[in-house]
Amino acid sequence: MSEARTECFACRVTGTATFTGLGIYALWSSRAAAPGSPMSKKIVAGLGAALLVGGVLRWRQTGDSVEPTSIQT
C-alpha cells in the first residue's frame, strides 16, 4: 500500500524545530554541572543525540510539499 504523502512546509519546520529543541535541551541537561548520577546523564545524552538525529531525519523526510490551506466551514 503506497499512498501519496503531502505535508506543508510549516509542518516540516515545526517538527524539525521540536525534535532539535528537545535534543538540545536533553544534551544541556546531561552536562557535567547538572545534578544527577553519571549513568542517568549518559542516558539523557543518548536521548538528546537521538532527538537531534530525529530532527535531521524529519527535515530530510521526502514527500510532496503543499501549502497549508485554511479550513472551510
PDB file of N, CA, C and O in Angstrom:
ATOM      1  N   MET A   1       0.825  -1.180   0.000  1.00  0.00           N
ATOM      2  CA  MET A   1       0.000   0.000   0.000  1.00  0.00           C
ATOM      3  C   MET A   1       0.870   1.244   0.000  1.00  0.00           C
ATOM      4  O   MET A   1       1.489   1.574   1.012  1.00  0.00           O
ATOM      5  N   SER A   2       0.917   1.910  -1.088  1.00  0.00           N
ATOM      6  CA  SER A   2       1.704   3.125  -1.186  1.00  0.00           C
ATOM      7  C   SER A   2       0.765   4.291  -1.416  1.00  0.00           C
ATOM      8  O   SER A   2       0.129   4.402  -2.464  1.00  0.00           O
ATOM      9  N   GLU A   3       0.688   5.153  -0.427  1.00  0.00           N
ATOM     10  CA  GLU A   3      -0.155   6.330  -0.545  1.00  0.00           C
ATOM     11  C   GLU A   3       0.734   7.542  -0.743  1.00  0.00           C
ATOM     12  O   GLU A   3       1.834   7.612  -0.195  1.00  0.00           O
ATOM     13  N   ALA A   4       0.257   8.490  -1.521  1.00  0.00           N
ATOM     14  CA  ALA A   4       0.996   9.729  -1.706  1.00  0.00           C
ATOM     15  C   ALA A   4       0.931  10.542  -0.414  1.00  0.00           C
ATOM     16  O   ALA A   4      -0.140  10.750   0.157  1.00  0.00           O
ATOM     17  N   ARG A   5       2.082  10.988   0.021  1.00  0.00           N
ATOM     18  CA  ARG A   5       2.140  11.780   1.256  1.00  0.00           C
ATOM     19  C   ARG A   5       2.340  13.235   0.900  1.00  0.00           C
ATOM     20  O   ARG A   5       3.168  13.572   0.054  1.00  0.00           O
ATOM     21  N   THR A   6       1.588  14.086   1.542  1.00  0.00           N
ATOM     22  CA  THR A   6       1.755  15.514   1.348  1.00  0.00           C
ATOM     23  C   THR A   6       1.887  16.159   2.714  1.00  0.00           C
ATOM     24  O   THR A   6       1.284  15.711   3.689  1.00  0.00           O
ATOM     25  N   GLU A   7       2.675  17.205   2.771  1.00  0.00           N
ATOM     26  CA  GLU A   7       2.835  17.945   4.019  1.00  0.00           C
ATOM     27  C   GLU A   7       3.164  19.390   3.684  1.00  0.00           C
ATOM     28  O   GLU A   7       3.741  19.681   2.636  1.00  0.00           O
ATOM     29  N   CYS A   8       2.801  20.267   4.561  1.00  0.00           N
ATOM     30  CA  CYS A   8       3.091  21.677   4.335  1.00  0.00           C
ATOM     31  C   CYS A   8       4.471  22.005   4.900  1.00  0.00           C
ATOM     32  O   CYS A   8       4.990  21.298   5.764  1.00  0.00           O
ATOM     33  N   PHE A   9       5.045  23.075   4.401  1.00  0.00           N
ATOM     34  CA  PHE A   9       6.377  23.484   4.834  1.00  0.00           C
ATOM     35  C   PHE A   9       6.385  23.845   6.313  1.00  0.00           C
ATOM     36  O   PHE A   9       7.348  23.543   7.017  1.00  0.00           O
ATOM     37  N   ALA A  10       5.326  24.485   6.789  1.00  0.00           N
ATOM     38  CA  ALA A  10       5.249  24.872   8.199  1.00  0.00           C
ATOM     39  C   ALA A  10       5.259  23.639   9.107  1.00  0.00           C
ATOM     40  O   ALA A  10       5.850  23.666  10.186  1.00  0.00           O
ATOM     41  N   CYS A  11       4.606  22.566   8.670  1.00  0.00           N
ATOM     42  CA  CYS A  11       4.608  21.325   9.459  1.00  0.00           C
ATOM     43  C   CYS A  11       6.011  20.731   9.526  1.00  0.00           C
ATOM     44  O   CYS A  11       6.433  20.219  10.563  1.00  0.00           O
ATOM     45  N   ARG A  12       6.706  20.806   8.432  1.00  0.00           N
ATOM     46  CA  ARG A  12       8.074  20.291   8.382  1.00  0.00           C
ATOM     47  C   ARG A  12       8.988  21.087   9.306  1.00  0.00           C
ATOM     48  O   ARG A  12       9.792  20.506  10.035  1.00  0.00           O
ATOM     49  N   VAL A  13       8.871  22.400   9.280  1.00  0.00           N
ATOM     50  CA  VAL A  13       9.696  23.255  10.140  1.00  0.00           C
ATOM     51  C   VAL A  13       9.350  23.026  11.601  1.00  0.00           C
ATOM     52  O   VAL A  13      10.247  22.944  12.440  1.00  0.00           O
ATOM     53  N   THR A  14       8.060  22.922  11.921  1.00  0.00           N
ATOM     54  CA  THR A  14       7.636  22.709  13.303  1.00  0.00           C
ATOM     55  C   THR A  14       8.154  21.384  13.843  1.00  0.00           C
ATOM     56  O   THR A  14       8.649  21.328  14.969  1.00  0.00           O
ATOM     57  N   GLY A  15       8.048  20.332  13.066  1.00  0.00           N
ATOM     58  CA  GLY A  15       8.535  19.026  13.501  1.00  0.00           C
ATOM     59  C   GLY A  15      10.038  19.019  13.714  1.00  0.00           C
ATOM     60  O   GLY A  15      10.534  18.470  14.697  1.00  0.00           O
ATOM     61  N   THR A  16      10.762  19.636  12.782  1.00  0.00           N
ATOM     62  CA  THR A  16      12.216  19.705  12.903  1.00  0.00           C
ATOM     63  C   THR A  16      12.618  20.520  14.119  1.00  0.00           C
ATOM     64  O   THR A  16      13.515  20.118  14.860  1.00  0.00           O
ATOM     65  N   ALA A  17      11.977  21.649  14.338  1.00  0.00           N
ATOM     66  CA  ALA A  17      12.306  22.500  15.484  1.00  0.00           C
ATOM     67  C   ALA A  17      12.001  21.796  16.804  1.00  0.00           C
ATOM     68  O   ALA A  17      12.739  21.957  17.776  1.00  0.00           O
ATOM     69  N   THR A  18      10.930  21.026  16.845  1.00  0.00           N
ATOM     70  CA  THR A  18      10.568  20.304  18.065  1.00  0.00           C
ATOM     71  C   THR A  18      11.617  19.261  18.412  1.00  0.00           C
ATOM     72  O   THR A  18      12.107  19.220  19.541  1.00  0.00           O
ATOM     73  N   PHE A  19      11.961  18.418  17.448  1.00  0.00           N
ATOM     74  CA  PHE A  19      12.976  17.394  17.689  1.00  0.00           C
ATOM     75  C   PHE A  19      14.313  18.016  18.073  1.00  0.00           C
ATOM     76  O   PHE A  19      14.957  17.575  19.025  1.00  0.00           O
ATOM     77  N   THR A  20      14.729  19.035  17.334  1.00  0.00           N
ATOM     78  CA  THR A  20      16.021  19.660  17.583  1.00  0.00           C
ATOM     79  C   THR A  20      16.040  20.364  18.940  1.00  0.00           C
ATOM     80  O   THR A  20      17.016  20.254  19.683  1.00  0.00           O
ATOM     81  N   GLY A  21      14.975  21.081  19.262  1.00  0.00           N
ATOM     82  CA  GLY A  21      14.903  21.772  20.548  1.00  0.00           C
ATOM     83  C   GLY A  21      14.945  20.813  21.723  1.00  0.00           C
ATOM     84  O   GLY A  21      15.644  21.064  22.705  1.00  0.00           O
ATOM     85  N   LEU A  22      14.210  19.726  21.633  1.00  0.00           N
ATOM     86  CA  LEU A  22      14.231  18.729  22.707  1.00  0.00           C
ATOM     87  C   LEU A  22      15.600  18.061  22.808  1.00  0.00           C
ATOM     88  O   LEU A  22      16.061  17.755  23.908  1.00  0.00           O
ATOM     89  N   GLY A  23      16.246  17.837  21.677  1.00  0.00           N
ATOM     90  CA  GLY A  23      17.583  17.245  21.687  1.00  0.00           C
ATOM     91  C   GLY A  23      18.602  18.149  22.352  1.00  0.00           C
ATOM     92  O   GLY A  23      19.426  17.691  23.144  1.00  0.00           O
ATOM     93  N   ILE A  24      18.547  19.435  22.031  1.00  0.00           N
ATOM     94  CA  ILE A  24      19.460  20.393  22.658  1.00  0.00           C
ATOM     95  C   ILE A  24      19.191  20.483  24.154  1.00  0.00           C
ATOM     96  O   ILE A  24      20.128  20.534  24.950  1.00  0.00           O
ATOM     97  N   TYR A  25      17.931  20.504  24.537  1.00  0.00           N
ATOM     98  CA  TYR A  25      17.592  20.562  25.961  1.00  0.00           C
ATOM     99  C   TYR A  25      18.098  19.325  26.703  1.00  0.00           C
ATOM    100  O   TYR A  25      18.624  19.436  27.811  1.00  0.00           O
ATOM    101  N   ALA A  26      17.940  18.154  26.099  1.00  0.00           N
ATOM    102  CA  ALA A  26      18.411  16.922  26.739  1.00  0.00           C
ATOM    103  C   ALA A  26      19.931  16.928  26.874  1.00  0.00           C
ATOM    104  O   ALA A  26      20.465  16.526  27.908  1.00  0.00           O
ATOM    105  N   LEU A  27      20.626  17.381  25.836  1.00  0.00           N
ATOM    106  CA  LEU A  27      22.084  17.459  25.926  1.00  0.00           C
ATOM    107  C   LEU A  27      22.522  18.473  26.974  1.00  0.00           C
ATOM    108  O   LEU A  27      23.502  18.247  27.684  1.00  0.00           O
ATOM    109  N   TRP A  28      21.806  19.586  27.077  1.00  0.00           N
ATOM    110  CA  TRP A  28      22.114  20.592  28.094  1.00  0.00           C
ATOM    111  C   TRP A  28      21.883  20.012  29.496  1.00  0.00           C
ATOM    112  O   TRP A  28      22.637  20.311  30.422  1.00  0.00           O
ATOM    113  N   SER A  29      20.866  19.202  29.646  1.00  0.00           N
ATOM    114  CA  SER A  29      20.560  18.600  30.948  1.00  0.00           C
ATOM    115  C   SER A  29      21.572  17.538  31.348  1.00  0.00           C
ATOM    116  O   SER A  29      21.652  17.175  32.521  1.00  0.00           O
ATOM    117  N   SER A  30      22.338  17.037  30.402  1.00  0.00           N
ATOM    118  CA  SER A  30      23.305  15.978  30.715  1.00  0.00           C
ATOM    119  C   SER A  30      24.718  16.512  30.918  1.00  0.00           C
ATOM    120  O   SER A  30      25.660  15.726  31.023  1.00  0.00           O
ATOM    121  N   ARG A  31      24.885  17.821  30.974  1.00  0.00           N
ATOM    122  CA  ARG A  31      26.221  18.388  31.145  1.00  0.00           C
ATOM    123  C   ARG A  31      26.777  18.028  32.523  1.00  0.00           C
ATOM    124  O   ARG A  31      26.030  17.611  33.408  1.00  0.00           O
ATOM    125  N   ALA A  32      28.062  18.188  32.697  1.00  0.00           N
ATOM    126  CA  ALA A  32      28.747  17.756  33.912  1.00  0.00           C
ATOM    127  C   ALA A  32      28.249  18.488  35.159  1.00  0.00           C
ATOM    128  O   ALA A  32      28.206  17.901  36.240  1.00  0.00           O
ATOM    129  N   ALA A  33      27.875  19.753  35.025  1.00  0.00           N
ATOM    130  CA  ALA A  33      27.463  20.542  36.190  1.00  0.00           C
ATOM    131  C   ALA A  33      26.014  20.283  36.612  1.00  0.00           C
ATOM    132  O   ALA A  33      25.591  20.741  37.674  1.00  0.00           O
ATOM    133  N   ALA A  34      25.264  19.566  35.809  1.00  0.00           N
ATOM    134  CA  ALA A  34      23.861  19.304  36.129  1.00  0.00           C
ATOM    135  C   ALA A  34      23.764  18.242  37.218  1.00  0.00           C
ATOM    136  O   ALA A  34      24.606  17.347  37.292  1.00  0.00           O
ATOM    137  N   PRO A  35      22.730  18.340  38.071  1.00  0.00           N
ATOM    138  CA  PRO A  35      22.565  17.313  39.114  1.00  0.00           C
ATOM    139  C   PRO A  35      22.135  15.978  38.518  1.00  0.00           C
ATOM    140  O   PRO A  35      21.477  15.933  37.479  1.00  0.00           O
ATOM    141  N   GLY A  36      22.510  14.906  39.182  1.00  0.00           N
ATOM    142  CA  GLY A  36      22.121  13.572  38.733  1.00  0.00           C
ATOM    143  C   GLY A  36      23.308  12.637  38.709  1.00  0.00           C
ATOM    144  O   GLY A  36      24.461  13.062  38.778  1.00  0.00           O
ATOM    145  N   SER A  37      23.005  11.359  38.609  1.00  0.00           N
ATOM    146  CA  SER A  37      24.073  10.360  38.587  1.00  0.00           C
ATOM    147  C   SER A  37      24.722  10.316  37.203  1.00  0.00           C
ATOM    148  O   SER A  37      24.103  10.696  36.208  1.00  0.00           O
ATOM    149  N   PRO A  38      25.956   9.855  37.147  1.00  0.00           N
ATOM    150  CA  PRO A  38      26.624   9.765  35.836  1.00  0.00           C
ATOM    151  C   PRO A  38      25.879   8.868  34.845  1.00  0.00           C
ATOM    152  O   PRO A  38      25.855   9.150  33.647  1.00  0.00           O
ATOM    153  N   MET A  39      25.272   7.790  35.344  1.00  0.00           N
ATOM    154  CA  MET A  39      24.545   6.889  34.443  1.00  0.00           C
ATOM    155  C   MET A  39      23.318   7.568  33.856  1.00  0.00           C
ATOM    156  O   MET A  39      23.046   7.420  32.664  1.00  0.00           O
ATOM    157  N   SER A  40      22.571   8.311  34.669  1.00  0.00           N
ATOM    158  CA  SER A  40      21.384   8.990  34.150  1.00  0.00           C
ATOM    159  C   SER A  40      21.776  10.073  33.151  1.00  0.00           C
ATOM    160  O   SER A  40      21.043  10.326  32.195  1.00  0.00           O
ATOM    161  N   LYS A  41      22.924  10.715  33.362  1.00  0.00           N
ATOM    162  CA  LYS A  41      23.389  11.726  32.416  1.00  0.00           C
ATOM    163  C   LYS A  41      23.744  11.099  31.076  1.00  0.00           C
ATOM    164  O   LYS A  41      23.503  11.698  30.028  1.00  0.00           O
ATOM    165  N   LYS A  42      24.319   9.893  31.100  1.00  0.00           N
ATOM    166  CA  LYS A  42      24.643   9.206  29.850  1.00  0.00           C
ATOM    167  C   LYS A  42      23.377   8.823  29.097  1.00  0.00           C
ATOM    168  O   LYS A  42      23.327   8.914  27.871  1.00  0.00           O
ATOM    169  N   ILE A  43      22.361   8.396  29.826  1.00  0.00           N
ATOM    170  CA  ILE A  43      21.089   8.035  29.196  1.00  0.00           C
ATOM    171  C   ILE A  43      20.441   9.261  28.563  1.00  0.00           C
ATOM    172  O   ILE A  43      19.951   9.201  27.435  1.00  0.00           O
ATOM    173  N   VAL A  44      20.442  10.370  29.292  1.00  0.00           N
ATOM    174  CA  VAL A  44      19.842  11.601  28.775  1.00  0.00           C
ATOM    175  C   VAL A  44      20.640  12.120  27.585  1.00  0.00           C
ATOM    176  O   VAL A  44      20.056  12.631  26.630  1.00  0.00           O
ATOM    177  N   ALA A  45      21.968  11.999  27.627  1.00  0.00           N
ATOM    178  CA  ALA A  45      22.790  12.433  26.497  1.00  0.00           C
ATOM    179  C   ALA A  45      22.496  11.586  25.258  1.00  0.00           C
ATOM    180  O   ALA A  45      22.439  12.114  24.148  1.00  0.00           O
ATOM    181  N   GLY A  46      22.311  10.286  25.439  1.00  0.00           N
ATOM    182  CA  GLY A  46      21.962   9.423  24.316  1.00  0.00           C
ATOM    183  C   GLY A  46      20.610   9.778  23.731  1.00  0.00           C
ATOM    184  O   GLY A  46      20.430   9.780  22.513  1.00  0.00           O
ATOM    185  N   LEU A  47      19.658  10.079  24.606  1.00  0.00           N
ATOM    186  CA  LEU A  47      18.339  10.506  24.150  1.00  0.00           C
ATOM    187  C   LEU A  47      18.440  11.821  23.389  1.00  0.00           C
ATOM    188  O   LEU A  47      17.793  11.997  22.356  1.00  0.00           O
ATOM    189  N   GLY A  48      19.252  12.747  23.898  1.00  0.00           N
ATOM    190  CA  GLY A  48      19.435  14.030  23.213  1.00  0.00           C
ATOM    191  C   GLY A  48      20.033  13.860  21.833  1.00  0.00           C
ATOM    192  O   GLY A  48      19.600  14.508  20.880  1.00  0.00           O
ATOM    193  N   ALA A  49      21.033  12.987  21.716  1.00  0.00           N
ATOM    194  CA  ALA A  49      21.640  12.734  20.405  1.00  0.00           C
ATOM    195  C   ALA A  49      20.622  12.101  19.459  1.00  0.00           C
ATOM    196  O   ALA A  49      20.571  12.448  18.279  1.00  0.00           O
ATOM    197  N   ALA A  50      19.813  11.175  19.971  1.00  0.00           N
ATOM    198  CA  ALA A  50      18.791  10.531  19.138  1.00  0.00           C
ATOM    199  C   ALA A  50      17.752  11.552  18.666  1.00  0.00           C
ATOM    200  O   ALA A  50      17.290  11.481  17.527  1.00  0.00           O
ATOM    201  N   LEU A  51      17.387  12.489  19.523  1.00  0.00           N
ATOM    202  CA  LEU A  51      16.425  13.514  19.125  1.00  0.00           C
ATOM    203  C   LEU A  51      17.005  14.449  18.071  1.00  0.00           C
ATOM    204  O   LEU A  51      16.292  14.881  17.165  1.00  0.00           O
ATOM    205  N   LEU A  52      18.296  14.764  18.184  1.00  0.00           N
ATOM    206  CA  LEU A  52      18.926  15.591  17.156  1.00  0.00           C
ATOM    207  C   LEU A  52      18.950  14.866  15.814  1.00  0.00           C
ATOM    208  O   LEU A  52      18.708  15.476  14.773  1.00  0.00           O
ATOM    209  N   VAL A  53      19.235  13.586  15.834  1.00  0.00           N
ATOM    210  CA  VAL A  53      19.187  12.797  14.602  1.00  0.00           C
ATOM    211  C   VAL A  53      17.761  12.782  14.059  1.00  0.00           C
ATOM    212  O   VAL A  53      17.549  12.868  12.849  1.00  0.00           O
ATOM    213  N   GLY A  54      16.786  12.672  14.958  1.00  0.00           N
ATOM    214  CA  GLY A  54      15.389  12.719  14.535  1.00  0.00           C
ATOM    215  C   GLY A  54      15.041  14.035  13.870  1.00  0.00           C
ATOM    216  O   GLY A  54      14.275  14.061  12.908  1.00  0.00           O
ATOM    217  N   GLY A  55      15.597  15.133  14.372  1.00  0.00           N
ATOM    218  CA  GLY A  55      15.367  16.436  13.748  1.00  0.00           C
ATOM    219  C   GLY A  55      15.921  16.500  12.334  1.00  0.00           C
ATOM    220  O   GLY A  55      15.278  17.033  11.429  1.00  0.00           O
ATOM    221  N   VAL A  56      17.115  15.952  12.150  1.00  0.00           N
ATOM    222  CA  VAL A  56      17.713  15.924  10.809  1.00  0.00           C
ATOM    223  C   VAL A  56      16.890  15.043   9.873  1.00  0.00           C
ATOM    224  O   VAL A  56      16.624  15.416   8.730  1.00  0.00           O
ATOM    225  N   LEU A  57      16.493  13.881  10.363  1.00  0.00           N
ATOM    226  CA  LEU A  57      15.691  12.980   9.537  1.00  0.00           C
ATOM    227  C   LEU A  57      14.339  13.598   9.187  1.00  0.00           C
ATOM    228  O   LEU A  57      13.841  13.432   8.074  1.00  0.00           O
ATOM    229  N   ARG A  58      13.758  14.303  10.136  1.00  0.00           N
ATOM    230  CA  ARG A  58      12.465  14.956   9.882  1.00  0.00           C
ATOM    231  C   ARG A  58      12.613  16.013   8.800  1.00  0.00           C
ATOM    232  O   ARG A  58      11.740  16.146   7.942  1.00  0.00           O
ATOM    233  N   TRP A  59      13.700  16.761   8.827  1.00  0.00           N
ATOM    234  CA  TRP A  59      13.907  17.801   7.825  1.00  0.00           C
ATOM    235  C   TRP A  59      14.117  17.182   6.441  1.00  0.00           C
ATOM    236  O   TRP A  59      13.644  17.716   5.438  1.00  0.00           O
ATOM    237  N   ARG A  60      14.823  16.067   6.396  1.00  0.00           N
ATOM    238  CA  ARG A  60      15.147  15.441   5.124  1.00  0.00           C
ATOM    239  C   ARG A  60      14.062  14.499   4.620  1.00  0.00           C
ATOM    240  O   ARG A  60      14.186  13.938   3.532  1.00  0.00           O
ATOM    241  N   GLN A  61      13.011  14.323   5.393  1.00  0.00           N
ATOM    242  CA  GLN A  61      11.925  13.423   5.017  1.00  0.00           C
ATOM    243  C   GLN A  61      11.301  13.892   3.712  1.00  0.00           C
ATOM    244  O   GLN A  61      10.976  15.068   3.546  1.00  0.00           O
ATOM    245  N   THR A  62      11.142  12.957   2.798  1.00  0.00           N
ATOM    246  CA  THR A  62      10.599  13.331   1.497  1.00  0.00           C
ATOM    247  C   THR A  62       9.080  13.221   1.502  1.00  0.00           C
ATOM    248  O   THR A  62       8.490  12.505   2.311  1.00  0.00           O
ATOM    249  N   GLY A  63       8.497  13.914   0.624  1.00  0.00           N
ATOM    250  CA  GLY A  63       7.049  13.935   0.473  1.00  0.00           C
ATOM    251  C   GLY A  63       6.700  15.136  -0.370  1.00  0.00           C
ATOM    252  O   GLY A  63       7.464  16.099  -0.430  1.00  0.00           O
ATOM    253  N   ASP A  64       5.583  15.093  -1.006  1.00  0.00           N
ATOM    254  CA  ASP A  64       5.165  16.228  -1.812  1.00  0.00           C
ATOM    255  C   ASP A  64       4.817  17.375  -0.885  1.00  0.00           C
ATOM    256  O   ASP A  64       3.990  17.232   0.015  1.00  0.00           O
ATOM    257  N   SER A  65       5.445  18.499  -1.108  1.00  0.00           N
ATOM    258  CA  SER A  65       5.208  19.659  -0.268  1.00  0.00           C
ATOM    259  C   SER A  65       3.998  20.426  -0.781  1.00  0.00           C
ATOM    260  O   SER A  65       3.874  20.677  -1.979  1.00  0.00           O
ATOM    261  N   VAL A  66       3.125  20.788   0.118  1.00  0.00           N
ATOM    262  CA  VAL A  66       1.946  21.574  -0.244  1.00  0.00           C
ATOM    263  C   VAL A  66       1.855  22.767   0.679  1.00  0.00           C
ATOM    264  O   VAL A  66       2.409  22.758   1.779  1.00  0.00           O
ATOM    265  N   GLU A  67       1.172  23.770   0.240  1.00  0.00           N
ATOM    266  CA  GLU A  67       0.950  24.950   1.063  1.00  0.00           C
ATOM    267  C   GLU A  67      -0.213  24.683   2.012  1.00  0.00           C
ATOM    268  O   GLU A  67      -1.183  24.027   1.633  1.00  0.00           O
ATOM    269  N   PRO A  68      -0.123  25.184   3.241  1.00  0.00           N
ATOM    270  CA  PRO A  68      -1.240  24.975   4.168  1.00  0.00           C
ATOM    271  C   PRO A  68      -2.495  25.682   3.655  1.00  0.00           C
ATOM    272  O   PRO A  68      -2.421  26.772   3.088  1.00  0.00           O
ATOM    273  N   THR A  69      -3.618  25.059   3.857  1.00  0.00           N
ATOM    274  CA  THR A  69      -4.893  25.632   3.436  1.00  0.00           C
ATOM    275  C   THR A  69      -5.743  25.903   4.651  1.00  0.00           C
ATOM    276  O   THR A  69      -5.611  25.231   5.674  1.00  0.00           O
ATOM    277  N   SER A  70      -6.597  26.865   4.546  1.00  0.00           N
ATOM    278  CA  SER A  70      -7.492  27.144   5.659  1.00  0.00           C
ATOM    279  C   SER A  70      -8.672  26.178   5.626  1.00  0.00           C
ATOM    280  O   SER A  70      -9.077  25.709   4.562  1.00  0.00           O
ATOM    281  N   ILE A  71      -9.205  25.896   6.777  1.00  0.00           N
ATOM    282  CA  ILE A  71     -10.347  25.012   6.874  1.00  0.00           C
ATOM    283  C   ILE A  71     -11.602  25.800   6.542  1.00  0.00           C
ATOM    284  O   ILE A  71     -11.866  26.851   7.127  1.00  0.00           O
ATOM    285  N   GLN A  72     -12.357  25.287   5.612  1.00  0.00           N
ATOM    286  CA  GLN A  72     -13.584  25.960   5.224  1.00  0.00           C
ATOM    287  C   GLN A  72     -14.757  25.278   5.889  1.00  0.00           C
ATOM    288  O   GLN A  72     -14.884  24.054   5.844  1.00  0.00           O
ATOM    289  N   THR A  73     -15.615  26.070   6.506  1.00  0.00           N
ATOM    290  CA  THR A  73     -16.798  25.514   7.169  1.00  0.00           C
ATOM    291  C   THR A  73     -18.053  25.799   6.405  1.00  0.00           C
ATOM    292  O   THR A  73     -19.138  25.399   6.829  1.00  0.00           O
TER     293      THR A  73
END
